[in-house]
Amino acid sequence: MVYGLPNFKRQNSENVIADRWGFEFFAIANCDVSEEIENRADSNNNIVEPLIAAKHGKDWRDKFEKAVDTELERENIALSKLESFAPIVKKQKEMEKEGNGLQYYPWPVANEKNEYNVSVEGWGKLNNKYVWSSFYRFRANCINGSYKLISDTLIFQHYE
């Protein structure tokens, strides 16, 4: 379990590596963390961490951080050219007028060493309510940053 505000720049990469290693993060409490919440999370982590260490070694945290750094570099290359894609530039400007912005969620494609599926998401409006939405889906390469638009069909994911 993790608590407090995440490192948003690393969060996706951490989730990718955790998934690859066979565990996942459960975020609780965001930035409003009481001592009770900290104690509960730490108690849970004290049970889980030895299991991770048994599988990945006592220095698993260092290995994990290095793997996350590598993953983050790959994701950054995969996303490097998307922000200049004309429809994304336009959508970003629209979002900024409302005080919002776009978020990019890359995920490695199974059995494709250098390819990522990328969802470009943010708060869209549906019936005058903000809804978390996926505006675009791409396939992107983490070696040269090339990309292919897979879909620009708006997908409303959940309500605010």
C-alpha positions in Angstrom: 0.0 0.0 0.0 1.2 3.5 -0.8 -0.1 6.7 0.7 0.5 10.4 0.1 0.7 12.0 -3.3 2.4 9.8 -5.8 5.3 10.9 -8.0 3.0 11.4 -11.0 5.9 11.3 -13.5 7.0 7.8 -12.3 3.6 6.4 -11.3 2.8 4.7 -14.6 6.3 3.2 -14.9 6.1 1.9 -11.3 2.8 0.2 -12.2 4.2 -1.4 -15.3 7.2 -2.8 -13.5 5.1 -3.9 -10.5 2.8 -5.7 -12.9 5.7 -7.4 -14.5 7.1 -8.4 -11.1 3.8 -9.8 -10.0 2.5 -7.3 -7.5 0.5 -4.0 -7.5 0.3 -0.8 -5.6 -2.9 0.1 -3.7 -3.0 3.8 -3.3 -4.8 5.0 -0.2 -5.5 8.4 1.4 -3.8 10.6 -1.3 -2.4 13.6 0.5 -4.7 13.5 3.6 -2.8 10.9 5.6 -3.5 10.2 9.2 -1.2 8.3 11.6 -3.7 5.5 11.7 -3.7 5.2 7.9 0.1 5.2 7.9 0.2 2.5 10.6 -2.3 0.3 8.7 -0.4 0.6 5.4 3.0 0.0 7.0 1.6 -3.0 8.9 0.3 -4.5 5.6 3.6 -3.6 3.8 5.6 -5.4 6.5 3.7 -8.6 5.6 4.0 -8.2 1.8 7.6 -6.9 1.4 9.3 -10.1 2.7 7.4 -12.0 0.0 8.6 -9.6 -2.7 12.2 -9.9 -1.2 11.9 -13.7 -1.3 11.0 -13.6 -5.0 13.3 -10.7 -6.2 16.1 -10.6 -3.6 16.9 -8.5 -0.5 18.0 -5.6 -2.8 14.6 -5.7 -4.6 14.0 -2.0 -4.0 17.2 -1.0 -5.8 16.5 -3.4 -8.7 12.9 -2.1 -8.8 13.9 1.6 -8.9 16.5 0.8 -11.7 13.8 -1.1 -13.7 11.4 1.9 -13.2 14.0 4.3 -14.4 14.5 2.2 -17.6 10.8 1.9 -18.1 10.3 5.7 -17.7 13.0 6.3 -20.3 11.2 3.9 -22.8 7.8 5.5 -22.1 9.2 9.0 -22.6 10.6 8.0 -26.0 7.3 6.4 -27.0 5.4 9.6 -26.0 8.0 12.1 -27.4 6.3 12.9 -30.7 2.6 12.5 -29.6 2.4 16.0 -28.1 3.0 17.6 -31.5 0.2 15.6 -33.2 -2.2 18.3 -34.4 -5.4 17.0 -32.9 -3.6 16.6 -29.5 -2.3 20.1 -29.7 -5.8 21.4 -30.4 -7.4 19.2 -27.6 -4.7 20.3 -25.1 -5.5 24.0 -25.8 -9.2 23.3 -25.3 -8.5 21.5 -22.0 -6.2 24.3 -20.7 -9.0 26.9 -21.2 -11.0 24.8 -18.7 -8.1 24.4 -16.3 -7.5 20.8 -17.3 -4.9 19.0 -19.4 -4.2 15.7 -21.1 -2.7 12.7 -19.5 -0.8 9.9 -21.3 -1.0 6.3 -20.2 1.4 4.0 -22.1 1.4 0.3 -21.5 3.7 -2.2 -23.1 2.1 -4.4 -25.8 2.4 -8.1 -24.9 4.9 -9.9 -27.1 6.0 -6.6 -28.8 9.3 -5.6 -27.2 9.4 -2.0 -28.3 5.7 -1.1 -28.7 3.2 0.6 -26.4 -0.5 1.1 -26.4 -1.1 4.7 -25.3 -4.4 6.2 -24.1 -4.6 10.0 -24.1 -7.1 11.0 -21.4 -8.5 13.8 -19.5 -11.7 15.4 -18.2 -14.3 15.8 -21.0 -17.9 17.0 -20.7 -21.0 14.9 -21.0 -24.3 16.5 -20.3 -22.5 19.4 -18.7 -20.8 17.1 -16.2 -17.1 16.3 -16.3 -16.3 12.7 -17.1 -12.9 11.1 -17.2 -12.5 10.3 -20.9 -10.1 8.7 -23.4 -9.8 10.9 -26.4 -7.2 9.0 -28.4 -5.5 5.6 -28.5 -2.2 5.1 -30.2 0.4 2.4 -30.8 3.8 4.0 -30.2 7.4 2.8 -30.5 9.9 3.3 -27.6 13.0 3.2 -29.9 12.2 6.0 -32.3 9.0 7.6 -31.0 7.0 6.8 -34.1 3.3 6.3 -33.5 0.1 5.3 -35.2 -3.4 6.5 -34.3 -5.5 3.5 -33.5 -8.8 5.3 -32.5 -10.1 8.8 -31.9 -13.5 7.7 -30.8 -14.3 9.4 -27.5 -14.7 6.9 -24.6 -16.3 8.2 -21.4 -14.8 6.1 -18.6 -16.4 7.4 -15.3 -18.2 10.3 -13.9 -16.8 12.9 -11.5 
